Amino acid sequence: MNWDRIEGNWKQLKGRVTEQWGKLTDDDFDVVDGRREQLAGKIQERYGVAKDEAERQVAAWERQAGDDWFDTPRKRPTDRV
């Protein structure tokens, strides 16, 4: 998944992030505001992990992100106009 898409839909994805990292607060979400580096920093802070571990977790979560995570319906090639 492209991080630009995650960043653009950050408010939609807060639930998914909370499922993964439940210790993050609403204030943390406001600070992160879709920025990857800020998310890794907040994971470091809340979970007491090293920077490389936080980055690894964010990368793994990003790989899991799929189109079904977004509410916006997408046209499929078989859809009629």
C-alpha positions as CSV (number, residue, x, y, z in Angstrom):
1,M,0.0,0.0,0.0
2,N,1.2,3.5,-0.8
3,W,1.8,5.6,2.3
4,D,0.4,8.6,0.5
5,R,-2.9,6.9,0.4
6,I,-2.7,6.0,4.1
7,E,-1.8,9.6,5.0
8,G,-4.7,10.9,2.9
9,N,-7.2,8.6,4.7
10,W,-5.6,8.8,8.1
11,K,-8.9,9.6,9.9
12,Q,-10.6,6.6,8.3
13,L,-7.7,4.3,9.4
14,K,-7.6,5.3,13.0
15,G,-9.5,2.2,14.0
16,R,-7.0,-0.1,12.1
17,V,-4.1,1.7,13.9
18,T,-5.8,1.3,17.2
19,E,-6.3,-2.4,16.6
20,Q,-2.6,-2.7,16.0
21,W,-1.3,-0.3,18.7
22,G,-3.9,0.1,21.4
23,K,-1.7,2.2,23.6
24,L,-1.8,5.2,21.2
25,T,-4.1,8.0,22.4
26,D,-6.3,10.4,20.5
27,D,-3.6,13.0,21.2
28,D,-1.0,10.7,19.6
29,F,-3.3,10.4,16.5
30,D,-3.5,14.1,16.2
31,V,0.3,14.5,16.4
32,V,0.9,11.7,13.9
33,D,-1.7,13.0,11.5
34,G,-0.8,10.3,8.9
35,R,2.9,10.9,9.0
36,R,4.9,7.7,9.0
37,E,7.9,8.9,10.9
38,Q,5.6,10.4,13.6
39,L,3.8,7.1,13.9
40,A,7.0,5.2,14.4
41,G,8.1,7.8,17.0
42,K,4.9,7.4,19.0
43,I,5.2,3.6,18.9
44,Q,8.7,3.9,20.3
45,E,7.4,6.2,23.0
46,R,4.4,4.2,24.1
47,Y,5.8,0.7,23.7
48,G,9.4,1.4,24.7
49,V,10.9,-0.2,21.6
50,A,13.9,0.8,19.6
51,K,13.6,2.9,16.5
52,D,14.3,0.0,14.2
53,E,11.7,-2.1,15.8
54,A,9.1,0.6,15.6
55,E,10.0,1.1,11.9
56,R,9.7,-2.7,11.3
57,Q,6.2,-2.7,12.9
58,V,5.0,0.2,10.8
59,A,6.4,-1.4,7.6
60,A,4.6,-4.7,8.5
61,W,1.4,-2.9,9.1
62,E,1.7,-1.0,5.9
63,R,2.2,-4.2,3.9
64,Q,-1.1,-5.5,5.4
65,A,-3.1,-2.4,4.3
66,G,-5.5,-3.3,1.6
67,D,-8.1,-1.6,-0.5
68,D,-10.8,-3.1,1.7
69,W,-9.5,-0.8,4.5
70,F,-10.9,2.2,2.8
71,D,-14.6,3.2,2.7
72,T,-14.3,4.7,-0.8
73,P,-15.7,2.2,-3.3
74,R,-13.4,1.7,-6.3
75,K,-14.5,0.8,-9.8
76,R,-13.6,-2.6,-11.0
77,P,-13.0,-3.3,-14.6
78,T,-16.2,-5.3,-14.7
79,D,-18.4,-2.5,-13.3
80,R,-20.7,-0.8,-15.8
81,V,-21.0,3.0,-16.0
